[in-house]
Amino acid sequence: MADMHLVDDIRAKDAKQESIRDGFGRGLLAAGKQNDQVVGVCADLTDSTKMSLFAEAFPERFIEAGISEQNIVTVGSGLAAMGKVPFVSSYAAFSPGRNWEQIRTTICLNDRGVKIVGSHAGLYTSPDGATHQALEDIALTRALPNMVVLVPCDSVESEKMALAMTNDPRPNYVRLARGASAVITTSKTPFEIGRAYIFREGTDVTLIATGTMTYQALVAADMLHKDGISAEVIHVPTIKPLDEKTILASVKKTGIVVTAEEAQGIGGLGGAVAELLGEQLPTRMKRIGMQDQFGESASKPEELLKHFGLDAVHIALAAHQLIDIRAA
């Protein structure tokens, strides 16, 4: 396995934490400097989605559309038709949550290379409660033909992702978390749209995670190691198209799978992996995710992860259960 150049000790007391949306804001600014065809459109949430860095640097290439989520994606489609590279941003609860039909018809049906930025997704929008915690967005966008679905694990990867999206001609959806989360990758960690990465090698169980849950999977692997279990951790920053080769090779080796995502367990990463394995390599698996529930308010995201069974402890427990079944 190539060196993934991860942070040496992600659990250190002084380990860096930063919001994933902050990294994306820096990446979009860099993309704007590299390519004068990049434009930004926002639905009155410029500061919150961190598009403010781009807007301040390139006011002539930025459109503040107001609170009109349906409008920002149709404007984006028109800009893409004219050769621009539009990034349109709002909260994920509203885009793709509110404007899914416009995304489907004006962007995906016409195969326009619009980059849809869904910020404040998942449980890291902890204080705002269920209305603003988009948990269905991966499933919504993954179902759309032509759409690429991206979920960075930290602020460093999201910065790289913004630059990569600029050079991808397809419609893209990227899911960004609000609250600060662990930084586990470095500037040297590889990223390419369409690739999954083995962050830790193992032989007994495959842990497949995306977004903020990749950190939880790595912590779970440490817990399992103490119990004598060797866990392989695969980080999946691209949900669609799925890196089938990497996943199948790992599962052939370990024989059991736990997926982990900070989203609905229906239709997201777990669904994609289950579909792949069901067709090509039937395997016993457990999906860690929201179990047909809405979120709740909390002062810290960690409280919600524990409450809904999405933390490292529950990932490790699921691995133990699968291993016990295999041994029986």
Beta strands, then each sheet from edge to edge (+ up, - down):
strand 1: 17-19
strand 2: 38-42
strand 3: 62-64
strand 4: 85-91
strand 5: 115-119
strand 6: 148-150
strand 7: 172-175
strand 8: 180-182
strand 9: 197-200
strand 10: 205-209
strand 11: 231-235
strand 12: 238-240
strand 13: 256-264
strand 14: 284-290
sheet 1: 1+ 8-
sheet 2: 3+ 2+ 4+ 5+ 7+ 6+ 12-
sheet 3: 9+ 11- 10- 13- 14-
end
